[in-house]
Amino acid sequence: MCSLFGWLDYQGIMPHRMMRKFTQALANAAEERGTDAAGISYVRDGEVVIYKRPKPAHKLHFNPPDGTRAVMGHTRMTTQGDEKFNYNNHPFLGHADMDFAFAHNGVLWNDKELRKDKLIPDTYIETDSYAACQLIEAQQMLNFDSLKYMAETIEGNFTFTVLDEHNSLYIIKGSNPMCLLHFPVLGLYVYASTESIMKKALKQVGLHKFAMERVETDEGDILRIDKNGVITRSQFEPKLYRSKYMGWYDEEPYYGLHEELLLSYCGCYGVDSSDVELLLEYGYSCDEIEDMLADHDLLHEVLAEVKYMCGEDMYKKYCEVF
């Protein structure tokens, strides 16, 4: 479980001091979904800059320079790839027809198969997320077509963000949560993985007092917000997977209709589909999980117990967040 966060200032009227403070506020609030590492990306003089460290966000100083028009951030809860090696942390730098920064919330399950099948090359970076970045690079273009190819080729649960060297922000919305807001008077877009992260950060800098509107993102959406604040959209075909905890089969999907709906809307509660899958595999019914979604304290208590059964390391990382 990780968090995505960031903003795009398309009018350039926001004070630098406020946006610097807001970047830190978003990163600190996003610690609720990961404290193993944190990082941001922005564009300076036409070049993509990435600053990341294997530390919780509150121990870092995020200071994008004056004139920054967009920031893309990430806080990490490690699942694959030791965070102590900083190259395993997000955001990642990608190269296609232009440079871009790439971040992921979720878990990919077929990164090793993609390398085995030679769809992407071997790399020293161990993080599963980097496979999705490499799929874009393999298309040698950053556009809706290459993002659609990537989203339909990887297997797992995800939401991705991409920031290109022209200050265009892409959101590729899978089954994991995303909250995107627009402040028309300020010329500002702001996003975070969950509403709770968003509310904390907005309140800290006073932005909650301004008129805002929610920009809807559904599973299968690809959004592009350019430097002028213009949104264009495309689509990819979402997949329904048999859980990784049960193995892989060519037969019909394991989950029935009720489970499929549960997996599709759990992100609205700020819960990753991978956590719901884990609860299903441990025998909890859909009705029981729906009750937990409405009671986050109960949900976190149950997940901590289940993840303890999965292994002490997973339990410790989960408890660090909650």
N, C-alpha and C positions, 0 to 999 in steps of 0.2 A: 504494500500500500504506500503510495507516494502522493505528492501533490504538484499540480501545475498552477502557475500564477503569472500575472503580468498585466501590461497595459499598453495602449497605443494612443498617443497624443497627436491627433491629425490636424489640429489647428495651431499647435505650437504656442498656446497662450497660457499654459499651466506653468506656474513658477517652478524653477528648478529645485529650490529647497523643498517645496511641498512634495514633488514627485520623487525626490531622493528619500524623503521620510516615508512616503507611501510605499516605495519599493521595499524598504526594510520592514515596514508594518505587515505587508503581505507575506514576506518571507517568514517572519516570526510567527504569524498566525498559522502559516502552512506547516509548522512543526507538528501540529496535531496529527499529521499523516506521515511523518518521517523526520528523524533527527540524525541519521547516519551521515548525511552529506547534504550540501546545498549549493546552488549555483544560479547565476543569471547570464543572459546574453543580451547584447545590444549592438548597434551599428555605429561606428565612429569613423568618419572620413571615408565612407563607402566600404569599410572592412568590418566583418563580423568579429566581435570580441566576446570571448567566453571567460568568465571568472567563476571558479568553483573550487571547493575545498571539502575534505572529509571531516566536516564539523557541523554541528547544528547551526541553523541560520542565525540565532541570536548571538553567537560568538563570532560572527563575520560582520564586516562593514561593507554593505552594498552601496556603492557610490558611482552610479552612472554619470558621465560627464554632462556638463551644461550643453544643451542642444540635442540631447538624446530624445528621439521621437517614439521609441518603443523599447520595452523590456520584456524578455521572456524568461521565466524563472522556474525552479524545480527544487523541491525538498525530497529526500530519498529515505525510504526504508528498504534496506538491502534484501534482495532475494537471490540474486546471482551476480557474481563479480565483486570481489573484496573492495569495499569502499576506501580502504587505506591506500589503495593504488588509485590516484586521482583520475587517471584516464578511464576508470570504470564508472565515473559519476556523470550526471547530466548537468547541463546540456552537452550534446556531442556536436562537433563541427563536421559538416558534410560538404561535399564538392560535387556539383553537377554542371549545368551551364552557368551557374552562379553559386557562390558560397551561401551556406545556410546553417542555422543552429537548429537542433532537434532535441525534443524532450518527450518523455513517455510516462504515463501513469498506468500501471498494470503489469501483467506478466505474459511473456510470449513463450510458447511451448515448442515451436518447431525451428528454432534458430540453428540447432545442430544439424537438422535434416536439410536446411537450406544450404549450409556449407557442404554437406555431403553430396548434395545434388548439383553443386557448382553454380548455384544461382547467385551466391555471394562468395567472396574470397575469405580465406582464413585471416584471422587478425589476433593481435595480442590482447585486444579489449574483450573481456570476459562477459560483460553485461548482455543479457538477452536482447535488450532494447536496441542495441547498436545494429542488430540484423535488419531492423526496419529502416534505419538510416542508410545502410548499404544497399537495400533494394531500390531506394530512390536514386542513389548514385549510379546503380547499374543501368538505369534508364537514361542517364546522362542529361536529364532535364528535370527541373523542378516546376511542375504544373499540375493541373487537376488530373491529367492522365497518369502521370507517374505516381501521384499520391493514391489514386484509385487502385493502381496495380499493386502498390505496397500493401494497402489495407486489405485487399482481397487475397494476397499471397501469404501473409503472416497468419498464424493461428494463436489464439489466446484472447485475453481481455485487455482492452486498451482505450485510452484517448491520447492523441498525440498533438503536440504543437510544433510549429515550424516558423522560424523568423528568417527571412531572406535578406540579402545585402541591400535591398531597396526599401527596407522597412515595411514590407508586407508580412502580415501575420496570418498563418494558416491554423485552423483547428480541424482536426480529423476526429470526429466524435464516434467512438465505439460504445461499448456497454458501460464504461466507467464514467463517473459524474463530471459535469462541467457547468459552471455558472458564468454567464457572459452578460455584462451590463453596458448600456450606452448612456452617457451623459451629454445630451445634445447641446446644451448651453455651453458646456466646457470643451466640446470637441474631443471627447475622451471615451475610449473603450477600456473596460477593466474586466479581467477574468480570473477565476480561481476554481479549484476543483469542487469546492463545496460552498454552500451559502454561509455556513458558520465561519469559515475562513474569511469570506468576503465581508461579512458584517463587522467582524472584529477590526479588520484593517481600515474599512471606510470610517468607522466611528473614531478610530485613533487619530485620524487626520482631519476629521470634520466633513468628509465628502458625503456622508450619509444625509446631510442637510440639503443637498442639491437634487433637483428633479432627475430621475433616472428611469430607464425602461429596459426590460429584460429582452435579450435577443435569444430566441428559442433555438436550441440545437438538439436534434434528434439523432438516435443511432443511425449511422449510414450517411450522415451529413459531412461534407467538406466545405468549410467556410474560408474565404480569403478576404481579409480586410486590408486594403492597400493604404499607402501613406496619406491619402486624401480622405480616408474614412469610408470609402465605398466598399460595400459588401457584395461579393459574388459567391454563388453557391454551386456545388456539384454533389454527386452522390456516389457511394460505393455500395456493394451488396453485402450486408452483414451476414455472418455465419453463425449457426448454432452448433456448438461442439458438445460431444460427449466429454464428460469431465476427465481431466488429466489424472484424477485420483483412481479412476476405474479402468484406464487403458483406452486404446483406440480401436475402432471397428468400422467396417464398411457398411454396416447395417443402418437402419433408420436411427435417428437420434434417440438417445437414452431418455431424455427428458420429455414428459408429456406436456400438454398445452398449458396447464396451470404453472408448472415449473418454468416453462419458457417465458410466460408473462412475468413471473416473479423476477427472473434474471434480467428481463428487459427494463423493468421500472425500478429496481433496487437502487440504481444510481441517483434517482430523484431524492433519496434519503441520505445521500452521501456515503453509500455502502458499495464496495466493489463486488462485482459478480463472482469473483473468485472466493470471497468469504461466504457468499450464499451457497455456492457449489459445495464448499467444504461442509457446511451445516447439513445440506441435503445428503451428502455421502455418509455422514455420521448418524443419519436416521431421523433428523428433525423433519416434521411435516411442513408443507407450505403454510398452513394456518399458523403453526407455531412460529415460523420465521417471520410471517407478516406481523404478528404481535410484537416480535422483537424489534422490527424496523421502527415501530412507533415508540419503543422504549429503549433509547440508546444505551442507558446504563446496563440494562439486562442483556442487550446484544453484546456489549463489550465484555461483560462477565462470562457469558457463554463462549464467545470466541476465544477468550483467554484460556478457558478450560480445555476447549477442543485443540487449540494450538499447542498447549502443553502436552497433550497426548501425541501430537505430531512430532514433538521434539523440544528439548529445553531451549535451544538457540532461538527457534521461532517464537517461543513463549516470551523469552527475555526481550526480544526486539519489539514484540507487540506491547508488552507492559511499559516499555520505555516511552511509547507514544501516548498511551492512555494512563 
